[in-house]
């Protein structure tokens, strides 16, 4: 129900949105690269990562780019936790496919399809607007 949605207070000076090509999507000119949520640059406190996502939303950043490769799925998992209760129309998600480990690449149609399904599960059933 809408009463369970988490409301992130908006910043009146938050950045404007720009059209993403001809998609009809409006995105912030600055995106949130989620590799740090996967410990790519060293350890971090998960709660700090979740708070960073909330702060980004509050400041008007609405484009989040993740990958199952970032922290071998950790980035997507933490981002999914951060987005629980946030209205789905308030952000745009992008993920990547094809790389699943330091030396593990698979761009086959079957693996790409499975990868998208797995990513959606880690993100709590959220769908992607962009798959790279």
N, C-alpha and C positions, 0 to 999 in steps of 0.2 A: 504494500500500500504506500501511497505517497507520504504518509505520516512517518514512515521509516527511512525516508530519504534524508541523507545528510546534506545540510545546507552549508555551502561554503560562502561566507560573506564576500560580496564582490567589492573590488576596489574601484572607486569612482575614477581613478586615473589609470585604470588598467589599460593595457595596450589594445589598439584596434585590431580587428580581424581583417584578413585579406582572402580573396577567392583562391581556392586551390584549383588552378586550371579551369576547366569547364565542368567540374564535378558538382558544383552547387554548394560545396563545403566551404565554410569560412574558418580559416585557421590563423593562429597567432604567428607573427613573423619570426618569433623565437619558439623553437620546440624544446621539449624535455627529452634528452637522450637518456634512456634508462639503463645503460650499461653499469653505472655505479650501483644500482639496486641489486645487481648480480655479483657484487664484490669484485668486479673486474679490476679495480684500481686498489685493492686491499680491503680489509674488513671494514664493516660499518655496522651501526646499530639499526636494525630493521625499523624500529619506531621512528628513528630520524629520517629514514628513507620515506616512510609513509607521510611524515610531517612535511617533507620537502615537496612531495606530490601535491599535498593540500595547499601549501604555500604558493606553488606554481599556479594552481587553479585560481586561487584568490587574486593573484597578480595578473590574471588574464591569459596565462599560457594554457592552451587547450589542445596542443598537438603532442602526443606521447609516442615515441619510437622505441620499440623493444625488439627482442630476438630470443629464441630458445637457446641460442649459443651464449648469451650473456649470463655467466654464472651457471651454465648448463641447467637452464630453466629457472633459476632463482629470480632473475629480473622480472619475468612474467608473473611469477608467483607473488612477489612483493607488490608489484603494480596492481595485480588483481585485488589484493587485500586493501590497498590504498583507495581503490575506486569503489569499494562496497558502499552502496547507499548514495553514491553521487549520480545525479540524473544523467542518463546515457547520452542525451543530446547536448551535454555541456563539454564534451571532449571528442577528439578524433584519435583513433588508435591505428598505429602502423606496426607491422611485424615483418620479420624476414623468414625466408625458408632456404633450405639447401645446405646449411652448415650446422652440424649438431655436436661437434667436438673439435679439438685442435686439428685433427687430421681426418675428420669424418664429414664427407660431402656427399649429398645425394639429391639430385634435382629431378628424379623421376616423378612422373605424375602421381603415382601411388604414394610416394613418400611425402611429396608436397601436400597432398590432400590430407594425409594422416597428420602431418606437422601442424596444419591449420587447425584441425580438430583438437589436437593436444593443446595447442596454445590457447584456444578458446576455453578449454576446461580449466587450465591454470589461471585464466583471467576470470573465472567464475561465470562462464557462458557468454561473455561479451563477444561481440563480433568486431571484425576489423573493417575499416574503410580502405586501407592500403595494405597490400601484401607485396613485399619486395623480394 
